[in-house]
Amino acid sequence: MKKPDNKKNVFLLGSTSFFNDISSETLFTLLPVYLDSPLSLGLIGGIISGLGDFIKIFFGYLSDKLGKRKILVQFGYLLSSSSKIIIPFVDKTWLFLIMIFDRFGKGIRESPRDSIISLSKNKGKAFGIQKAMDTTGAIIGGLLAYFFISKGFALKGALFVAALIGFLALIPLYFVKVPPFKKTKKKLNRAIKELPSDLKKFSIVSGTFGLVLISPLILVRTAYTTFGNNGLLIYTLFNIIYASSAAYFGSLSDKVGRDAILKFSFMSAALSFFFMFLGSFGIILGLILYGAAFGSFRSSANAFVSEIGGKNKGTALGLFQTVLGLSIFTGSLIFGYLLEIFANNAYLIGSLFSILTLIIYKLIFIPKIRPRNWNV
């Protein structure tokens, strides 16, 4: 049987992410306009960024157990699209409950999808391309949200348009072809226990860094309160940097090693929070650096996990993404609370914690076996 071209799969899965993110980001970019409490944004941002990650370990494992990945990816995107189409037809108070189903869709699809992408030879480049296409959709979604607000569109009308676009994400999935692979016969707890120790160490480091990778919604609120509606355009700039960074640094990590790019991510986060702390136009520079930190970390980290995760890639990626998601959820809640108490001074705490993450990374993650592209 002819082996499917994984470059084609990466493009198709990237296209699906593109349409889905136009839909999602149109919705998410509107939230800081309607929610003026940092604590509320921390809670909702945490749900958006991390809730779906609670179940990624299970569905990553399930894809290994069933020997099927595509059907779980399709179901995950279908659940997200179906939940969003309901929003315009229910009372606004139900908005966040329905968003939970959207996030569960993300949790179902992401580990099986990334397992398909990990079949690529140049993993950093492949994950970078997918993230870039994903975030390009987010850029368009952010611009759509700005257009709806500036033109005085009703919220429900904007949400309905966004939901319809989300269904376009299902079309490219039909053409994805996944080669057969050996199913795992192990139970979930056994499969997790037998994952490589390097992966477990890296999950701890990622969980620590996740406390700093707070929901961008919180940063958007800072930009919105400083610059008004133009703050939403600054968020679009963040997404442009995120997209280009994911593609560039993902590919670069294939050449110079994951370690250098991961350390760059930690330092970029530290600088971004420091500039956000300075306020005014430092917020713009801070969001740019935060986009670089976010994009470089997600592409290089996914590539590294797929290299050191062993045979059961769905389980390995699921563990990594679950730990990271729980951490982002917790970090968003904590940071929202800190903003309530300390205002912009909270960003200085974030900067110091980013530096601490780099120190912890160097202290506790020293692999005994250094895989390809790992330069410590």
FITIGU-734073 format. One record per residue (C-alpha): residue number from 1; x, y, z. Coordinates in nm, 3 decimals. Example, Ala and Ser with C-alpha at 12.3 -4.5 7.8 and 13.67 -1.06 7.14 Angstrom:
! residues 2
num=1	x=1.230	y=-0.450	z=0.780
num=2	x=1.367	y=-0.106	z=0.714
//
This chain:
! residues 376
num=1	x=0.000	y=0.000	z=0.000
num=2	x=0.133	y=0.341	z=-0.095
num=3	x=0.229	y=0.552	z=0.205
num=4	x=0.025	y=0.875	z=0.219
num=5	x=0.209	y=1.202	z=0.164
num=6	x=0.225	y=1.357	z=0.509
num=7	x=0.300	y=1.700	z=0.363
num=8	x=-0.050	y=1.685	z=0.220
num=9	x=-0.189	y=1.583	z=0.560
num=10	x=-0.012	y=1.874	z=0.728
num=11	x=-0.160	y=2.118	z=0.474
num=12	x=-0.509	y=1.969	z=0.508
num=13	x=-0.499	y=1.971	z=0.887
num=14	x=-0.360	y=2.325	z=0.876
num=15	x=-0.650	y=2.427	z=0.651
num=16	x=-0.897	y=2.281	z=0.899
num=17	x=-0.730	y=2.475	z=1.180
num=18	x=-0.740	y=2.788	z=0.963
num=19	x=-1.118	y=2.786	z=0.920
num=20	x=-1.182	y=2.677	z=1.277
num=21	x=-0.972	y=2.961	z=1.415
num=22	x=-1.144	y=3.225	z=1.205
num=23	x=-1.462	y=3.108	z=1.373
num=24	x=-1.323	y=3.078	z=1.726
num=25	x=-1.116	y=3.397	z=1.733
num=26	x=-1.404	y=3.609	z=1.606
num=27	x=-1.588	y=3.496	z=1.917
num=28	x=-1.298	y=3.509	z=2.162
num=29	x=-1.175	y=3.852	z=2.053
num=30	x=-1.514	y=3.999	z=2.135
num=31	x=-1.510	y=3.879	z=2.496
num=32	x=-1.281	y=4.146	z=2.647
num=33	x=-1.523	y=4.412	z=2.522
num=34	x=-1.812	y=4.258	z=2.716
num=35	x=-1.621	y=4.131	z=3.021
num=36	x=-1.448	y=4.418	z=3.202
num=37	x=-1.331	y=4.225	z=3.510
num=38	x=-0.975	y=4.084	z=3.499
num=39	x=-1.081	y=3.801	z=3.729
num=40	x=-1.369	y=3.708	z=3.497
num=41	x=-1.135	y=3.717	z=3.200
num=42	x=-0.888	y=3.502	z=3.391
num=43	x=-1.162	y=3.244	z=3.453
num=44	x=-1.303	y=3.251	z=3.099
num=45	x=-0.959	y=3.278	z=2.943
num=46	x=-0.850	y=2.978	z=3.147
num=47	x=-1.152	y=2.782	z=3.024
num=48	x=-1.080	y=2.878	z=2.665
num=49	x=-0.706	y=2.807	z=2.687
num=50	x=-0.700	y=2.504	z=2.911
num=51	x=-1.033	y=2.331	z=2.969
num=52	x=-1.012	y=2.101	z=2.669
num=53	x=-0.667	y=1.991	z=2.778
num=54	x=-0.814	y=1.801	z=3.074
num=55	x=-0.922	y=1.522	z=2.839
num=56	x=-0.638	y=1.522	z=2.586
num=57	x=-0.451	y=1.244	z=2.762
num=58	x=-0.756	y=1.016	z=2.740
num=59	x=-0.832	y=1.082	z=2.373
num=60	x=-0.464	y=1.066	z=2.277
num=61	x=-0.455	y=0.724	z=2.444
num=62	x=-0.787	y=0.626	z=2.284
num=63	x=-0.644	y=0.695	z=1.937
num=64	x=-0.356	y=0.459	z=2.019
num=65	x=-0.599	y=0.200	z=2.158
num=66	x=-0.840	y=0.210	z=1.863
num=67	x=-0.568	y=0.238	z=1.601
num=68	x=-0.770	y=0.528	z=1.456
num=69	x=-0.696	y=0.898	z=1.467
num=70	x=-0.893	y=1.063	z=1.188
num=71	x=-1.241	y=0.984	z=1.323
num=72	x=-1.156	y=1.145	z=1.658
num=73	x=-1.022	y=1.454	z=1.482
num=74	x=-1.344	y=1.479	z=1.279
num=75	x=-1.567	y=1.435	z=1.584
num=76	x=-1.372	y=1.698	z=1.780
num=77	x=-1.410	y=1.963	z=1.511
num=78	x=-1.775	y=1.873	z=1.457
num=79	x=-1.849	y=1.917	z=1.829
num=80	x=-1.683	y=2.259	z=1.833
num=81	x=-1.865	y=2.380	z=1.521
num=82	x=-2.202	y=2.247	z=1.639
num=83	x=-2.170	y=2.413	z=1.980
num=84	x=-2.091	y=2.754	z=1.830
num=85	x=-2.391	y=2.751	z=1.596
num=86	x=-2.618	y=2.730	z=1.903
num=87	x=-2.482	y=3.047	z=2.066
num=88	x=-2.678	y=3.307	z=1.862
num=89	x=-3.007	y=3.134	z=1.944
num=90	x=-2.978	y=3.114	z=2.323
num=91	x=-2.966	y=3.371	z=2.601
num=92	x=-2.629	y=3.539	z=2.648
num=93	x=-2.596	y=3.386	z=2.995
num=94	x=-2.555	y=3.042	z=2.832
num=95	x=-2.256	y=3.160	z=2.628
num=96	x=-1.984	y=3.027	z=2.854
num=97	x=-2.151	y=2.690	z=2.910
num=98	x=-2.169	y=2.632	z=2.536
num=99	x=-1.806	y=2.740	z=2.503
num=100	x=-1.716	y=2.453	z=2.734
num=101	x=-1.845	y=2.209	z=2.469
num=102	x=-1.638	y=2.394	z=2.209
num=103	x=-1.329	y=2.341	z=2.426
num=104	x=-1.411	y=1.973	z=2.477
num=105	x=-1.409	y=1.943	z=2.099
num=106	x=-1.056	y=2.082	z=2.105
num=107	x=-0.958	y=1.833	z=2.373
num=108	x=-1.087	y=1.539	z=2.169
num=109	x=-0.917	y=1.630	z=1.842
num=110	x=-0.579	y=1.778	z=1.927
num=111	x=-0.366	y=1.482	z=2.039
num=112	x=-0.483	y=1.252	z=1.753
num=113	x=-0.431	y=1.539	z=1.507
num=114	x=-0.080	y=1.613	z=1.633
num=115	x=0.000	y=1.240	z=1.616
num=116	x=-0.076	y=1.253	z=1.243
num=117	x=0.142	y=1.562	z=1.200
num=118	x=0.427	y=1.394	z=1.391
num=119	x=0.466	y=1.141	z=1.108
num=120	x=0.653	y=1.414	z=0.917
num=121	x=1.029	y=1.388	z=0.873
num=122	x=1.091	y=1.752	z=0.970
num=123	x=0.865	y=1.765	z=1.272
num=124	x=0.945	y=2.119	z=1.382
num=125	x=0.866	y=2.253	z=1.037
num=126	x=0.544	y=2.049	z=1.015
num=127	x=0.414	y=2.167	z=1.352
num=128	x=0.522	y=2.520	z=1.266
num=129	x=0.325	y=2.516	z=0.941
num=130	x=0.014	y=2.386	z=1.116
num=131	x=0.041	y=2.649	z=1.391
num=132	x=0.104	y=2.922	z=1.134
num=133	x=-0.208	y=2.830	z=0.936
num=134	x=-0.404	y=2.799	z=1.259
num=135	x=-0.295	y=3.144	z=1.372
num=136	x=-0.349	y=3.301	z=1.031
num=137	x=-0.712	y=3.206	z=1.081
num=138	x=-0.695	y=3.372	z=1.422
num=139	x=-0.564	y=3.690	z=1.259
num=140	x=-0.858	y=3.699	z=1.020
num=141	x=-1.094	y=3.622	z=1.308
num=142	x=-0.952	y=3.912	z=1.509
num=143	x=-0.995	y=4.147	z=1.214
num=144	x=-1.353	y=4.028	z=1.167
num=145	x=-1.426	y=4.097	z=1.534
num=146	x=-1.282	y=4.448	z=1.501
num=147	x=-1.493	y=4.504	z=1.189
num=148	x=-1.811	y=4.391	z=1.364
num=149	x=-1.746	y=4.619	z=1.663
num=150	x=-1.642	y=4.925	z=1.462
num=151	x=-1.947	y=4.891	z=1.236
num=152	x=-2.187	y=4.840	z=1.527
num=153	x=-2.295	y=4.487	z=1.438
num=154	x=-2.512	y=4.303	z=1.690
num=155	x=-2.328	y=4.036	z=1.888
num=156	x=-2.562	y=3.755	z=1.784
num=157	x=-2.523	y=3.838	z=1.416
num=158	x=-2.144	y=3.833	z=1.446
num=159	x=-2.152	y=3.502	z=1.631
num=160	x=-2.375	y=3.343	z=1.367
num=161	x=-2.136	y=3.437	z=1.086
num=162	x=-1.844	y=3.303	z=1.291
num=163	x=-2.026	y=2.975	z=1.355
num=164	x=-2.102	y=2.918	z=0.986
num=165	x=-1.736	y=2.965	z=0.896
num=166	x=-1.648	y=2.700	z=1.154
num=167	x=-1.825	y=2.429	z=0.952
num=168	x=-1.583	y=2.487	z=0.662
num=169	x=-1.318	y=2.330	z=0.887
num=170	x=-1.477	y=1.988	z=0.833
num=171	x=-1.418	y=1.980	z=0.456
num=172	x=-1.036	y=1.932	z=0.441
num=173	x=-1.056	y=1.648	z=0.695
num=174	x=-1.233	y=1.428	z=0.442
num=175	x=-0.915	y=1.412	z=0.231
num=176	x=-0.674	y=1.329	z=0.516
num=177	x=-0.529	y=0.978	z=0.481
num=178	x=-0.367	y=0.817	z=0.786
num=179	x=-0.146	y=0.508	z=0.740
num=180	x=-0.235	y=0.208	z=0.959
num=181	x=-0.035	y=0.163	z=1.279
num=182	x=-0.012	y=-0.092	z=1.558
num=183	x=-0.272	y=-0.052	z=1.834
num=184	x=-0.167	y=-0.046	z=2.196
num=185	x=-0.309	y=-0.322	z=2.417
num=186	x=-0.211	y=-0.152	z=2.741
num=187	x=-0.451	y=0.013	z=2.982
num=188	x=-0.428	y=0.390	z=3.023
num=189	x=-0.250	y=0.389	z=3.357
num=190	x=0.002	y=0.133	z=3.229
num=191	x=0.058	y=0.329	z=2.906
num=192	x=0.127	y=0.647	z=3.104
num=193	x=0.355	y=0.469	z=3.350
num=194	x=0.567	y=0.327	z=3.068
num=195	x=0.615	y=0.660	z=2.888
num=196	x=0.984	y=0.761	z=2.868
num=197	x=1.124	y=0.944	z=3.172
num=198	x=1.253	y=1.229	z=2.954
num=199	x=0.898	y=1.297	z=2.842
num=200	x=0.774	y=1.308	z=3.202
num=201	x=1.053	y=1.550	z=3.296
num=202	x=0.971	y=1.773	z=3.002
num=203	x=0.602	y=1.768	z=3.095
num=204	x=0.697	y=1.904	z=3.439
num=205	x=0.899	y=2.185	z=3.280
num=206	x=0.614	y=2.260	z=3.038
num=207	x=0.367	y=2.262	z=3.324
num=208	x=0.582	y=2.519	z=3.502
num=209	x=0.605	y=2.737	z=3.191
num=210	x=0.231	y=2.698	z=3.135
num=211	x=0.171	y=2.907	z=3.447
num=212	x=0.324	y=3.195	z=3.247
num=213	x=0.151	y=3.115	z=2.917
num=214	x=-0.166	y=3.287	z=3.036
num=215	x=-0.468	y=3.334	z=2.816
num=216	x=-0.407	y=3.612	z=2.559
num=217	x=-0.753	y=3.743	z=2.651
num=218	x=-0.600	y=3.894	z=2.964
num=219	x=-0.337	y=4.073	z=2.758
num=220	x=-0.605	y=4.187	z=2.513
num=221	x=-0.796	y=4.350	z=2.797
num=222	x=-0.485	y=4.547	z=2.895
num=223	x=-0.446	y=4.660	z=2.533
num=224	x=-0.818	y=4.741	z=2.506
num=225	x=-0.828	y=4.949	z=2.825
num=226	x=-0.516	y=5.137	z=2.709
num=227	x=-0.592	y=5.194	z=2.341
num=228	x=-0.969	y=5.141	z=2.311
num=229	x=-1.098	y=4.958	z=2.001
num=230	x=-0.751	y=4.984	z=1.847
num=231	x=-0.636	y=4.748	z=2.121
num=232	x=-0.813	y=4.470	z=1.931
num=233	x=-0.592	y=4.545	z=1.632
num=234	x=-0.290	y=4.510	z=1.860
num=235	x=-0.418	y=4.161	z=1.940
num=236	x=-0.418	y=4.092	z=1.567
num=237	x=-0.053	y=4.199	z=1.562
num=238	x=0.010	y=3.947	z=1.841
num=239	x=-0.144	y=3.672	z=1.627
num=240	x=0.066	y=3.772	z=1.324
num=241	x=0.382	y=3.739	z=1.534
num=242	x=0.254	y=3.410	z=1.679
num=243	x=0.190	y=3.265	z=1.332
num=244	x=0.524	y=3.370	z=1.186
num=245	x=0.715	y=3.263	z=1.498
num=246	x=0.555	y=2.917	z=1.502
num=247	x=0.654	y=2.856	z=1.139
num=248	x=1.002	y=3.010	z=1.159
num=249	x=1.118	y=2.878	z=1.496
num=250	x=0.959	y=2.537	z=1.441
num=251	x=1.164	y=2.496	z=1.124
num=252	x=1.472	y=2.647	z=1.289
num=253	x=1.450	y=2.395	z=1.574
num=254	x=1.499	y=2.117	z=1.316
num=255	x=1.836	y=2.276	z=1.233
num=256	x=1.977	y=2.426	z=1.554
num=257	x=1.807	y=2.200	z=1.808
num=258	x=1.502	y=2.223	z=2.032
num=259	x=1.698	y=2.337	z=2.337
num=260	x=1.803	y=2.673	z=2.191
num=261	x=1.448	y=2.755	z=2.079
num=262	x=1.293	y=2.653	z=2.411
num=263	x=1.533	y=2.878	z=2.603
num=264	x=1.449	y=3.159	z=2.361
num=265	x=1.080	y=3.103	z=2.443
num=266	x=1.139	y=3.139	z=2.816
num=267	x=1.344	y=3.458	z=2.779
num=268	x=1.098	y=3.614	z=2.533
num=269	x=0.817	y=3.556	z=2.783
num=270	x=1.022	y=3.724	z=3.058
num=271	x=1.087	y=4.029	z=2.839
num=272	x=0.727	y=4.046	z=2.720
num=273	x=0.588	y=4.067	z=3.072
num=274	x=0.847	y=4.328	z=3.166
num=275	x=0.739	y=4.555	z=2.879
num=276	x=0.372	y=4.498	z=2.964
num=277	x=0.458	y=4.609	z=3.317
num=278	x=0.598	y=4.936	z=3.177
num=279	x=0.258	y=5.011	z=3.019
num=280	x=0.170	y=5.248	z=2.734
num=281	x=0.354	y=5.152	z=2.416
num=282	x=0.546	y=4.889	z=2.608
num=283	x=0.222	y=4.689	z=2.583
num=284	x=0.263	y=4.669	z=2.206
num=285	x=0.621	y=4.545	z=2.230
num=286	x=0.519	y=4.309	z=2.510
num=287	x=0.247	y=4.149	z=2.298
num=288	x=0.492	y=4.108	z=2.009
num=289	x=0.743	y=3.929	z=2.232
num=290	x=0.468	y=3.722	z=2.391
num=291	x=0.358	y=3.610	z=2.045
num=292	x=0.716	y=3.506	z=1.969
num=293	x=0.740	y=3.316	z=2.298
num=294	x=0.408	y=3.140	z=2.247
num=295	x=0.470	y=3.046	z=1.883
num=296	x=0.829	y=2.927	z=1.927
num=297	x=0.742	y=2.717	z=2.231
num=298	x=0.434	y=2.544	z=2.088
num=299	x=0.598	y=2.433	z=1.764
num=300	x=0.935	y=2.326	z=1.908
num=301	x=0.783	y=2.161	z=2.217
num=302	x=0.533	y=1.955	z=2.015
num=303	x=0.815	y=1.843	z=1.785
num=304	x=1.035	y=1.745	z=2.079
num=305	x=0.758	y=1.552	z=2.255
num=306	x=0.684	y=1.357	z=1.936
num=307	x=1.055	y=1.261	z=1.923
num=308	x=1.096	y=1.145	z=2.282
num=309	x=0.743	y=1.012	z=2.342
num=310	x=0.802	y=0.656	z=2.228
num=311	x=0.570	y=0.445	z=2.012
num=312	x=0.238	y=0.557	z=2.162
num=313	x=0.250	y=0.910	z=2.028
num=314	x=-0.115	y=0.987	z=2.104
num=315	x=-0.066	y=0.908	z=2.472
num=316	x=0.264	y=1.100	z=2.487
num=317	x=0.126	y=1.412	z=2.322
num=318	x=-0.191	y=1.380	z=2.529
num=319	x=0.004	y=1.377	z=2.856
num=320	x=0.213	y=1.676	z=2.754
num=321	x=-0.090	y=1.876	z=2.636
num=322	x=-0.299	y=1.786	z=2.941
num=323	x=-0.028	y=1.899	z=3.184
num=324	x=0.029	y=2.217	z=2.983
num=325	x=-0.342	y=2.291	z=2.962
num=326	x=-0.401	y=2.244	z=3.333
num=327	x=-0.111	y=2.477	z=3.398
num=328	x=-0.240	y=2.744	z=3.157
num=329	x=-0.583	y=2.722	z=3.317
num=330	x=-0.435	y=2.765	z=3.666
num=331	x=-0.198	y=3.041	z=3.556
num=332	x=-0.478	y=3.239	z=3.391
num=333	x=-0.687	y=3.224	z=3.708
num=334	x=-0.396	y=3.330	z=3.927
num=335	x=-0.287	y=3.608	z=3.694
num=336	x=-0.641	y=3.744	z=3.663
num=337	x=-0.653	y=3.761	z=4.042
num=338	x=-0.312	y=3.930	z=4.058
num=339	x=-0.426	y=4.193	z=3.809
num=340	x=-0.727	y=4.266	z=4.031
num=341	x=-0.494	y=4.330	z=4.326
num=342	x=-0.174	y=4.471	z=4.175
num=343	x=-0.290	y=4.608	z=3.836
num=344	x=0.001	y=4.625	z=3.587
num=345	x=0.251	y=4.533	z=3.861
num=346	x=0.129	y=4.176	z=3.814
num=347	x=0.322	y=4.167	z=3.486
num=348	x=0.647	y=4.216	z=3.676
num=349	x=0.566	y=3.902	z=3.875
num=350	x=0.509	y=3.721	z=3.544
num=351	x=0.848	y=3.837	z=3.417
num=352	x=1.029	y=3.712	z=3.726
num=353	x=0.847	y=3.378	z=3.711
num=354	x=0.949	y=3.332	z=3.345
num=355	x=1.313	y=3.366	z=3.449
num=356	x=1.252	y=3.117	z=3.731
num=357	x=1.110	y=2.874	z=3.473
num=358	x=1.432	y=2.893	z=3.273
num=359	x=1.633	y=2.820	z=3.587
num=360	x=1.414	y=2.520	z=3.677
num=361	x=1.440	y=2.394	z=3.320
num=362	x=1.819	y=2.393	z=3.334
num=363	x=1.827	y=2.233	z=3.679
num=364	x=1.581	y=1.945	z=3.644
num=365	x=1.576	y=1.858	z=3.275
num=366	x=1.913	y=1.717	z=3.182
num=367	x=1.841	y=1.417	z=2.957
num=368	x=2.052	y=1.109	z=3.008
num=369	x=1.998	y=1.024	z=2.643
num=370	x=2.006	y=1.319	z=2.408
num=371	x=1.785	y=1.261	z=2.105
num=372	x=1.843	y=1.411	z=1.764
num=373	x=1.831	y=1.791	z=1.754
num=374	x=1.873	y=1.824	z=2.134
num=375	x=2.162	y=2.058	z=2.211
num=376	x=2.206	y=2.115	z=2.585
//
